[in-house]
Amino acid sequence: MNKVIVYVEGPSDRLAMEELLADLLRRLQTAGVVVKFIPTEGKTRLMLQTPVKAANILGHDPRAVVIALPDLYPPNVALEHTTFDELSRALQQEFESALARKRLDDRRLHNRFHVFCFKYDLEALVLAAESQLASRLSVQAVTHTWTKPVENQDHNTPPKRIVEQVFEAHGNKYRDTVDAPLILGAARYSEIATACPQCFKPFVDYLESLLEREPPCQNMPPQ
């Protein structure tokens, strides 16, 4: 059995991903790949600890893949970054430094550490699930107050702030650990990926690719 460990910032990310991707996760498990989402108690911990954890895990488990999946917002947390490319580069550099400290020089380890992100946060996916969001609010439709595609929002107005405002406009308070899983659990992950092609779709594409091929760690000898 191969495993994919995905580090996310908090419980709402884990719960929402488990609900949204439930069908894909079941198919992956049938194919021999277990995906586990692990909250890290915030972006700072994810940025600083995930590369080190990845080096520890990948150096000892040739059947594992580690993924960092933080929010892009807020920028410059722990490591300097404002764009996804900068975020990815910073985490990859930290991973390389962790490997060097552990004297792990097998280049194949780099093929088993991946960086994706929510742009600008998980709630981009909630806004992309328009009909499910409206249903959760018990209305026929929600007035658009955000940029489309939603991943074109910015650091000044991240999707979570918009979701909170939408809920408030309908007399509700947004609870990320409750509302995000319910909304996204009612949506099709393929449609959300299509609506969020910049950063979320590449993550989904990677997971789907594991259905079609052996993960890169499959035939590696123990480190």
VEXLUM-847389 format. One line per 8 residues: number of its first residue (from 1); for each residue x, y, z of N, C-alpha, C. Coordinates in nm, 4 decimals. Layout:
% VEXLUM-847389
NUM = X,Y,Z,X,Y,Z,X,Y,Z  ...
//
This chain:
% VEXLUM-847389
1 = 0.0845,-0.1195,0.0000,0.0000,0.0000,0.0000,0.0878,0.1240,0.0000  0.0662,0.2141,-0.0952,0.1370,0.3409,-0.1011,0.0564,0.4473,-0.0276  0.1241,0.5487,0.0240,0.0530,0.6530,0.0973,0.0978,0.7901,0.0526  0.0012,0.8811,0.0514,0.0245,1.0214,0.0187,-0.0157,1.1021,0.1415  0.0794,1.1716,0.1991,0.0546,1.2521,0.3184,0.0451,1.3977,0.2757  -0.0698,1.4585,0.3001,-0.0943,1.5965,0.2578,-0.1050,1.6845,0.3816  -0.0109,1.7753,0.3974,-0.0141,1.8679,0.5102,-0.0925,1.9919,0.4723  -0.1963,2.0218,0.5502,-0.2804,2.1400,0.5312,-0.2733,2.2250,0.6575
9 = -0.3276,2.3440,0.6500,-0.3116,2.4368,0.7621,-0.3984,2.4025,0.8821  -0.5234,2.3633,0.8598,-0.6112,2.3443,0.9741,-0.7192,2.2411,0.9529  -0.8019,2.2185,1.0549,-0.9080,2.1164,1.0488,-1.0079,2.1400,0.9363  -1.0409,2.2658,0.9065,-1.1394,2.2909,0.8011,-1.0869,2.2444,0.6660  -0.9578,2.2609,0.6413,-0.8985,2.2140,0.5164,-0.9089,2.0618,0.5059  -0.8755,1.9938,0.6143,-0.8819,1.8477,0.6135,-1.0248,1.7996,0.5897  -1.1180,1.8531,0.6673,-1.2570,1.8087,0.6565,-1.3139,1.8383,0.5177  -1.2854,1.9568,0.4659,-1.3382,1.9941,0.3345,-1.2805,1.9074,0.2242
17 = -1.1509,1.8779,0.2297,-1.0892,1.7938,0.1277,-1.1417,1.6506,0.1354  -1.1601,1.6006,0.2542,-1.2125,1.4643,0.2676,-1.3537,1.4532,0.2119  -1.4329,1.5590,0.2264,-1.5695,1.5570,0.1728,-1.5707,1.5786,0.0219  -1.5014,1.6812,-0.0244,-1.5019,1.7139,-0.1672,-1.4419,1.6010,-0.2503  -1.3342,1.5417,-0.2029,-1.2609,1.4418,-0.2799,-1.2969,1.2980,-0.2409  -1.4081,1.2801,-0.1703,-1.4422,1.1482,-0.1167,-1.4402,1.0394,-0.2239  -1.5001,1.0653,-0.3387,-1.5048,0.9644,-0.4449,-1.3650,0.9326,-0.4967  -1.2859,1.0358,-0.5210,-1.1500,1.0153,-0.5694,-1.0658,0.9416,-0.4665
25 = -1.0821,0.9755,-0.3396,-1.0048,0.9083,-0.2350,-1.0402,0.7609,-0.2263  -1.1671,0.7278,-0.2462,-1.2082,0.5865,-0.2465,-1.1466,0.5129,-0.3642  -1.1469,0.5763,-0.4808,-1.0886,0.5112,-0.5981,-0.9379,0.4926,-0.5818  -0.8737,0.5888,-0.5223,-0.7308,0.5756,-0.4976,-0.7019,0.4619,-0.4008  -0.7827,0.4510,-0.2966,-0.7604,0.3433,-0.2005,-0.7785,0.2074,-0.2665  -0.8786,0.1960,-0.3531,-0.8989,0.0718,-0.4267,-0.7779,0.0399,-0.5136  -0.7121,0.1442,-0.5642,-0.5941,0.1273,-0.6482,-0.4667,0.1070,-0.5662  -0.4802,0.1092,-0.4327,-0.3640,0.0846,-0.3483,-0.2927,0.2083,-0.3005
33 = -0.3608,0.3230,-0.3038,-0.3001,0.4487,-0.2602,-0.3885,0.5116,-0.1527  -0.3353,0.5288,-0.0337,-0.4076,0.5916,0.0755,-0.3631,0.7367,0.0875  -0.4585,0.8289,0.0864,-0.4287,0.9716,0.0994,-0.4764,1.0176,0.2364  -0.3863,1.0799,0.3114,-0.4193,1.1277,0.4454,-0.3896,1.2761,0.4557  -0.4899,1.3546,0.4979,-0.4740,1.4977,0.5183,-0.4435,1.5239,0.6657  -0.3369,1.5993,0.6913,-0.2929,1.6251,0.8280,-0.2851,1.7755,0.8525  -0.3661,1.8275,0.9466,-0.3572,1.9705,0.9804,-0.2288,2.0000,1.0573  -0.1744,2.1200,1.0369,-0.0489,2.1576,1.1014,-0.0646,2.2725,1.1998
41 = -0.1871,2.3115,1.2295,-0.2135,2.4203,1.3243,-0.1590,2.5540,1.2747  -0.1865,2.5849,1.1491,-0.1535,2.7163,1.0973,-0.0477,2.7159,0.9887  -0.0413,2.8276,0.9171,0.0488,2.8369,0.8029,0.1953,2.8401,0.8450  0.2264,2.9088,0.9548,0.3661,2.9149,0.9978,0.4216,2.7765,1.0228  0.3475,2.6943,1.0950,0.3933,2.5585,1.1230,0.4075,2.4784,0.9942  0.3109,2.4943,0.9052,0.3197,2.4199,0.7788,0.4449,2.4596,0.7020  0.4687,2.5882,0.6898,0.5814,2.6348,0.6104,0.7158,2.5920,0.6696  0.7268,2.5956,0.8008,0.8551,2.5664,0.8638,0.8761,2.4178,0.8916
49 = 0.7679,2.3465,0.9204,0.7833,2.2078,0.9646,0.7657,2.1057,0.8532  0.6829,2.1354,0.7539,0.6544,2.0354,0.6510,0.7786,1.9907,0.5736  0.8669,2.0796,0.5306,0.9869,2.0319,0.4602,1.0717,1.9379,0.5442  1.0816,1.9663,0.6743,1.1594,1.8804,0.7635,1.0895,1.7452,0.7808  0.9576,1.7492,0.8016,0.8821,1.6245,0.8137,0.8930,1.5428,0.6863  0.8875,1.6108,0.5722,0.8976,1.5399,0.4445,1.0314,1.4686,0.4327  1.1389,1.5359,0.4715,1.2712,1.4733,0.4648,1.2773,1.3507,0.5561  1.2204,1.3620,0.6750,1.2194,1.2488,0.7677,1.1405,1.1315,0.7119
57 = 1.0219,1.1610,0.6602,0.9335,1.0540,0.6106,0.9906,0.9889,0.4862  1.0287,1.0703,0.3902,1.0730,1.0162,0.2614,1.2067,0.9450,0.2733  1.2892,0.9866,0.3697,1.4167,0.9205,0.3889,1.4056,0.7827,0.4482  1.2878,0.7518,0.5068,1.2710,0.6224,0.5729,1.1606,0.5369,0.5121  1.0744,0.5966,0.4315,0.9616,0.5211,0.3752,0.9607,0.5373,0.2232  1.0100,0.4385,0.1503,1.0177,0.4487,0.0043,0.8821,0.4408,-0.0647  0.7751,0.4176,0.0102,0.6416,0.4079,-0.0502,0.5563,0.5312,-0.0212  0.6185,0.6347,0.0324,0.5435,0.7544,0.0709,0.5680,0.8708,-0.0244
65 = 0.4673,0.9558,-0.0346,0.4746,1.0851,-0.1028,0.4258,1.1891,-0.0029  0.4908,1.3043,0.0019,0.4497,1.4125,0.0909,0.4128,1.5341,0.0069  0.2992,1.5949,0.0415,0.2503,1.7138,-0.0283,0.2284,1.8253,0.0728  0.2762,1.9444,0.0413,0.2446,2.0647,0.1175,0.1312,2.1364,0.0461  0.0216,2.1658,0.1192,-0.0958,2.2297,0.0596,-0.1416,2.3460,0.1485  -0.0631,2.4535,0.1539,-0.1026,2.5692,0.2349,-0.1935,2.6642,0.1582  -0.2470,2.7628,0.2297,-0.3091,2.8780,0.1639,-0.1977,2.9668,0.1101  -0.2243,3.0345,0.0004,-0.1298,3.1355,-0.0461,-0.1370,3.2598,0.0428
73 = -0.2569,3.2886,0.0946,-0.2783,3.4022,0.1848,-0.2586,3.3591,0.3296  -0.2037,3.4423,0.4145,-0.1420,3.5713,0.3842,-0.0007,3.5544,0.3296  0.0497,3.6535,0.2604,0.1823,3.6410,0.2004,0.2933,3.6499,0.3044  0.4085,3.5989,0.2657,0.5325,3.6164,0.3435,0.5236,3.5628,0.4862  0.4462,3.4593,0.5058,0.4419,3.3939,0.6362,0.5569,3.2945,0.6449  0.6434,3.3131,0.7419,0.7570,3.2244,0.7694,0.8649,3.2325,0.6618  0.8242,3.2228,0.5357,0.9173,3.2312,0.4234,0.8664,3.3381,0.3266  0.9561,3.4037,0.2568,0.9167,3.5131,0.1681,0.8434,3.4599,0.0454
81 = 0.7216,3.5080,0.0222,0.6437,3.4670,-0.0946,0.5176,3.5517,-0.1047  0.4799,3.5818,-0.2269,0.3507,3.6441,-0.2545,0.2757,3.5682,-0.3640  0.3475,3.4965,-0.4480,0.2875,3.4180,-0.5556,0.3062,3.2695,-0.5283  0.2339,3.1870,-0.6039,0.2507,3.0426,-0.5856,0.3911,2.9985,-0.6227  0.4459,3.0522,-0.7298,0.5814,3.0130,-0.7699,0.6820,3.0426,-0.6589  0.6673,3.1564,-0.5957,0.7577,3.1909,-0.4856,0.7350,3.0994,-0.3656  0.6091,3.0683,-0.3384,0.5759,2.9760,-0.2290,0.6380,2.8392,-0.2532  0.6190,2.7871,-0.3730,0.6715,2.6557,-0.4070,0.8237,2.6542,-0.3986
89 = 0.8849,2.7560,-0.4541,1.0314,2.7612,-0.4537,1.0855,2.7672,-0.3111  1.0208,2.8453,-0.2246,1.0671,2.8576,-0.0866,1.0575,2.7248,-0.0131  0.9468,2.6529,-0.0309,0.9307,2.5239,0.0364,1.0262,2.4193,-0.0197  1.0464,2.4212,-0.1495,1.1410,2.3265,-0.2089,1.2830,2.3527,-0.1585  1.3185,2.4781,-0.1439,1.4518,2.5110,-0.0930,1.4675,2.4649,0.0514  1.3618,2.4802,0.1324,1.3669,2.4317,0.2699,1.3792,2.2800,0.2740  1.3122,2.2138,0.1819,1.3213,2.0681,0.1731,1.4633,2.0251,0.1369  1.5225,2.0929,0.0404,1.6600,2.0617,0.0012,1.7562,2.0820,0.1179
97 = 1.7345,2.1882,0.1955,1.8196,2.2141,0.3109,1.8036,2.1041,0.4156  1.6791,2.0584,0.4357,1.6554,1.9506,0.5323,1.7227,1.8217,0.4872  1.7163,1.7915,0.3580,1.7840,1.6722,0.3062,1.9356,1.6837,0.3266  1.9889,1.8022,0.3025,2.1330,1.8207,0.3174,2.1762,1.8007,0.4621  2.0970,1.8520,0.5556,2.1319,1.8355,0.6975,2.1310,1.6885,0.7382  2.0433,1.6117,0.6741,2.0345,1.4690,0.7052,2.1248,1.3844,0.6160  2.1974,1.4515,0.5285,2.2894,1.3849,0.4367,2.2169,1.2804,0.3501  2.1005,1.3202,0.3031,2.0230,1.2375,0.2111,2.0407,1.2967,0.0718
105 = 2.1232,1.2349,-0.0087,2.1554,1.2927,-0.1391,2.0938,1.2165,-0.2563  1.9937,1.1331,-0.2290,1.9242,1.0606,-0.3357,1.8285,1.1563,-0.4063  1.8568,1.1893,-0.5316,1.7752,1.2860,-0.6046,1.6320,1.2387,-0.6252  1.6094,1.1083,-0.6153,1.4727,1.0572,-0.6333,1.3784,1.1053,-0.5238  1.4331,1.1454,-0.4104,1.3488,1.1967,-0.3033,1.2751,1.3229,-0.3462  1.3360,1.4003,-0.4349,1.2726,1.5236,-0.4817,1.1459,1.4947,-0.5622  1.1365,1.3764,-0.6199,1.0182,1.3389,-0.6972,0.9003,1.3017,-0.6078  0.9246,1.2959,-0.4775,0.8185,1.2537,-0.3860,0.7786,1.3635,-0.2879
113 = 0.8260,1.4852,-0.3120,0.7803,1.6002,-0.2346,0.7209,1.7016,-0.3310  0.5943,1.7366,-0.3086,0.5221,1.8248,-0.4003,0.4596,1.9407,-0.3242  0.4483,2.0528,-0.3913,0.3881,2.1720,-0.3325,0.2719,2.2177,-0.4194  0.1559,2.2324,-0.3563,0.0383,2.2922,-0.4191,-0.0140,2.3972,-0.3208  -0.1206,2.4674,-0.3556,-0.1768,2.5624,-0.2597,-0.3222,2.5906,-0.2930  -0.3919,2.6476,-0.1950,-0.5237,2.7067,-0.2172,-0.4997,2.8538,-0.2495  -0.5559,2.9010,-0.3588,-0.5340,3.0398,-0.4015,-0.6675,3.1157,-0.3973  -0.6843,3.1999,-0.2983,-0.5845,3.2375,-0.1993,-0.6039,3.1634,-0.0672
121 = -0.7171,3.0995,-0.0525,-0.7393,3.0125,0.0625,-0.8470,2.9110,0.0250  -0.8783,2.8228,0.1184,-0.9758,2.7158,0.0932,-1.1074,2.7693,0.0396  -1.1470,2.8867,0.0877,-1.2790,2.9391,0.0521,-1.2924,2.9757,-0.0945  -1.1820,2.9764,-0.1689,-1.1945,2.9901,-0.3141,-1.2804,2.8772,-0.3689  -1.2648,2.7579,-0.3121,-1.3429,2.6431,-0.3574,-1.4889,2.6573,-0.3159  -1.5123,2.7164,-0.2005,-1.6498,2.7394,-0.1545,-1.7211,2.8358,-0.2492  -1.6539,2.9421,-0.2899,-1.7146,3.0374,-0.3836,-1.7346,2.9754,-0.5209  -1.6475,2.8801,-0.5570,-1.6632,2.8117,-0.6854,-1.7834,2.7183,-0.6843
129 = -1.8243,2.6734,-0.5667,-1.9412,2.5857,-0.5528,-2.0660,2.6722,-0.5344  -2.1010,2.7475,-0.6355,-2.2039,2.8510,-0.6218,-2.3406,2.7958,-0.5842  -2.3854,2.6931,-0.6521,-2.5195,2.6410,-0.6220,-2.5237,2.5774,-0.4837  -2.4165,2.5102,-0.4452,-2.4118,2.4471,-0.3130,-2.4043,2.5528,-0.2031  -2.3326,2.6629,-0.2302,-2.3278,2.7733,-0.1353,-2.4662,2.8344,-0.1168  -2.5370,2.8558,-0.2272,-2.6731,2.9109,-0.2196,-2.7647,2.8173,-0.1431  -2.7533,2.6877,-0.1681,-2.8367,2.5906,-0.0978,-2.8106,2.5935,0.0522  -2.6839,2.6063,0.0892,-2.6500,2.6114,0.2319,-2.7121,2.7336,0.2976
137 = -2.7259,2.8425,0.2217,-2.7840,2.9657,0.2734,-2.9358,2.9709,0.2541  -2.9896,2.8631,0.1968,-3.1347,2.8521,0.1734,-3.1871,2.9633,0.0834  -3.1099,2.9943,-0.0222,-3.1526,3.0922,-0.1217,-3.1347,3.0302,-0.2602  -3.2007,3.0898,-0.3589,-3.1906,3.0366,-0.4945,-3.0560,3.0676,-0.5589  -3.0012,3.1825,-0.5267,-2.8731,3.2220,-0.5843,-2.8076,3.3251,-0.4927  -2.6762,3.3342,-0.5048,-2.5988,3.4303,-0.4265,-2.5461,3.5380,-0.5204  -2.5650,3.6641,-0.4823,-2.5153,3.7742,-0.5639,-2.3631,3.7728,-0.5670  -2.3070,3.7822,-0.6859,-2.1615,3.7795,-0.6987,-2.0999,3.9083,-0.6455
145 = -2.0104,3.8932,-0.5531,-1.9334,4.0071,-0.5028,-1.7851,3.9774,-0.5140  -1.7510,3.8794,-0.5948,-1.6121,3.8364,-0.6063,-1.5709,3.8251,-0.7528  -1.4409,3.8211,-0.7735,-1.3841,3.8083,-0.9067,-1.4038,3.6669,-0.9592  -1.4288,3.6555,-1.0885,-1.4367,3.5236,-1.1514,-1.3372,3.5184,-1.2670  -1.2569,3.4106,-1.2744,-1.2523,3.2982,-1.1826,-1.2029,3.3404,-1.0444  -1.2473,3.2693,-0.9436,-1.2245,3.3114,-0.8059,-1.0770,3.3119,-0.7690  -0.9948,3.2336,-0.8366,-0.8518,3.2347,-0.8066,-0.7834,3.3637,-0.8525  -0.8601,3.4524,-0.9163,-0.8072,3.5840,-0.9523,-0.8325,3.6881,-0.8440
153 = -0.8817,3.6444,-0.7279,-0.8884,3.7358,-0.6131,-0.7460,3.7764,-0.5774  -0.7294,3.8503,-0.4704,-0.5951,3.8964,-0.4345,-0.5757,3.8906,-0.2839  -0.4557,3.9281,-0.2401,-0.4246,3.9242,-0.0979,-0.5046,4.0272,-0.0184  -0.5510,4.1309,-0.0843,-0.6280,4.2338,-0.0140,-0.7692,4.1879,0.0176  -0.8249,4.1029,-0.0667,-0.9604,4.0514,-0.0455,-0.9612,3.9007,-0.0692  -0.9077,3.8236,0.0225,-0.9036,3.6781,0.0041,-1.0441,3.6183,0.0085  -1.0644,3.5034,-0.0537,-1.1975,3.4435,-0.0607,-1.2665,3.4251,0.0741  -1.1930,3.3925,0.1789,-1.2585,3.3684,0.3082,-1.3314,3.4918,0.3572
161 = -1.2726,3.6106,0.3370,-1.3397,3.7339,0.3792,-1.4707,3.7504,0.3038  -1.4693,3.7133,0.1752,-1.5913,3.7264,0.0943,-1.6974,3.6287,0.1423  -1.6585,3.5046,0.1693,-1.7538,3.4046,0.2185,-1.8152,3.4515,0.3502  -1.7347,3.5058,0.4382,-1.7866,3.5560,0.5658,-1.8888,3.6669,0.5422  -1.8599,3.7558,0.4471,-1.9522,3.8648,0.4167,-2.0823,3.8133,0.3554  -2.0713,3.7126,0.2704,-2.1906,3.6540,0.2085,-2.2797,3.5925,0.3160  -2.2206,3.5192,0.4066,-2.2993,3.4593,0.5151,-2.3643,3.5681,0.6004  -2.2888,3.6721,0.6332,-2.3433,3.7807,0.7147,-2.4591,3.8498,0.6439
169 = -2.4486,3.8659,0.5121,-2.5547,3.9306,0.4353,-2.6842,3.8504,0.4393  -2.6717,3.7219,0.4687,-2.7916,3.6369,0.4769,-2.8235,3.5990,0.6213  -2.7697,3.6768,0.7150,-2.8036,3.6580,0.8550,-2.7400,3.5374,0.9199  -2.6279,3.4935,0.8656,-2.5602,3.3755,0.9197,-2.4144,3.4075,0.9519  -2.3533,3.3221,1.0305,-2.2105,3.3339,1.0602,-2.1401,3.2133,0.9989  -2.0379,3.2383,0.9209,-1.9636,3.1310,0.8544,-1.8759,3.0574,0.9544  -1.8907,2.9253,0.9573,-1.8080,2.8389,1.0423,-1.7315,2.7457,0.9491  -1.6030,2.7677,0.9352,-1.5278,2.6968,0.8321,-1.5248,2.5464,0.8512
177 = -1.5216,2.4986,0.9752,-1.5147,2.3535,0.9973,-1.6488,2.2845,0.9751  -1.7559,2.3619,0.9693,-1.8898,2.3057,0.9463,-1.9377,2.3349,0.8043  -1.9341,2.4618,0.7665,-1.9936,2.5022,0.6393,-1.9121,2.4586,0.5177  -1.7800,2.4722,0.5237,-1.6985,2.4337,0.4078,-1.7133,2.2860,0.3737  -1.7053,2.1939,0.4713,-1.7253,2.0523,0.4373,-1.8646,2.0231,0.3828  -1.9675,2.0874,0.4382,-2.1036,2.0632,0.3899,-2.1222,2.1141,0.2473  -2.0721,2.2331,0.2206,-2.0869,2.2911,0.0871,-2.0083,2.2104,-0.0155  -1.8826,2.1833,0.0150,-1.7979,2.1136,-0.0818,-1.8319,1.9654,-0.0907
185 = -1.8855,1.9101,0.0161,-1.9274,1.7703,0.0111,-2.0438,1.7472,-0.0830  -2.1186,1.8534,-0.1123,-2.2325,1.8432,-0.2049,-2.1921,1.8757,-0.3480  -2.0668,1.9111,-0.3693,-2.0195,1.9517,-0.5022,-1.9408,1.8395,-0.5688  -1.9255,1.8485,-0.6999,-1.8406,1.7555,-0.7746,-1.6991,1.8125,-0.7789  -1.6039,1.7330,-0.7376,-1.4675,1.7855,-0.7317,-1.4160,1.8241,-0.8700  -1.4613,1.7546,-0.9738,-1.4149,1.7871,-1.1087,-1.4629,1.9258,-1.1509  -1.5836,1.9639,-1.1108,-1.6354,2.0964,-1.1451,-1.5629,2.2052,-1.0672  -1.5296,2.1779,-0.9426,-1.4555,2.2750,-0.8628,-1.3148,2.2919,-0.9203
193 = -1.2544,2.1825,-0.9613,-1.1213,2.1905,-1.0216,-1.1241,2.2720,-1.1503  -1.2281,2.2538,-1.2308,-1.2409,2.3308,-1.3546,-1.2572,2.4795,-1.3251  -1.3297,2.5108,-1.2178,-1.3511,2.6510,-1.1809,-1.2290,2.7131,-1.1138  -1.1359,2.6279,-1.0684,-1.0140,2.6750,-1.0008,-0.8923,2.6122,-1.0687  -0.8657,2.6531,-1.1948,-0.7645,2.5842,-1.2752,-0.6208,2.6192,-1.2408  -0.6000,2.7297,-1.1712,-0.4631,2.7764,-1.1506,-0.3867,2.6939,-1.0482  -0.4484,2.6686,-0.9345,-0.3770,2.6015,-0.8253,-0.4463,2.4752,-0.7745  -0.5791,2.4734,-0.7710,-0.6457,2.3538,-0.7191,-0.6470,2.2407,-0.8216
201 = -0.6709,2.2716,-0.9473,-0.6763,2.1667,-1.0490,-0.5447,2.0898,-1.0598  -0.4281,2.1553,-1.0548,-0.3040,2.0771,-1.0587,-0.2931,1.9762,-0.9448  -0.3447,2.0109,-0.8273,-0.3458,1.9166,-0.7149,-0.4348,1.7970,-0.7467  -0.5544,1.8242,-0.7974,-0.6461,1.7162,-0.8354,-0.5858,1.6316,-0.9470  -0.5257,1.6965,-1.0451,-0.4637,1.6228,-1.1556,-0.3558,1.5285,-1.1050  -0.2780,1.5748,-1.0076,-0.1734,1.4881,-0.9537,-0.2342,1.3653,-0.8858  -0.3369,1.3859,-0.8037,-0.3994,1.2723,-0.7367,-0.4592,1.1756,-0.8390  -0.5254,1.2297,-0.9397,-0.5840,1.1426,-1.0421,-0.4765,1.0661,-1.1177
209 = -0.3598,1.1251,-1.1336,-0.2522,1.0569,-1.2065,-0.2062,0.9309,-1.1344  -0.2285,0.9257,-1.0035,-0.1881,0.8080,-0.9270,-0.2779,0.6882,-0.9554  -0.3920,0.7136,-1.0166,-0.4787,0.6034,-1.0587,-0.4263,0.5355,-1.1843  -0.3416,0.6065,-1.2563,-0.2992,0.5600,-1.3884,-0.1570,0.5062,-1.3914  -0.0825,0.5290,-1.2839,0.0575,0.4864,-1.2835,0.1000,0.4535,-1.1427  0.2114,0.3824,-1.1317,0.2689,0.3578,-1.0010,0.3276,0.4880,-0.9490  0.3031,0.5230,-0.8208,0.3702,0.6398,-0.7647,0.5208,0.6251,-0.7788  0.5961,0.7335,-0.7900,0.7386,0.7272,-0.8163,0.8171,0.6516,-0.7114
217 = 0.7584,0.6322,-0.5921,0.8319,0.5642,-0.4872,0.8194,0.4125,-0.4955  0.7308,0.3614,-0.5806,0.6932,0.2212,-0.5762,0.8124,0.1261,-0.5836  0.9043,0.1497,-0.6740,1.0127,0.0539,-0.6956,1.1446,0.0976,-0.6327  1.1386,0.1956,-0.5415,1.2605,0.2416,-0.4792,1.3019,0.1483,-0.3659  1.4293,0.1179,-0.3528,1.4745,0.0389,-0.2395,1.4697,0.1215,-0.1144  1.4658,0.0597,0.0036,1.4683,0.1349,0.1295,1.5915,0.2244,0.1358  1.5736,0.3440,0.1962,1.6857,0.4387,0.2047,1.7843,0.3928,0.3117
//
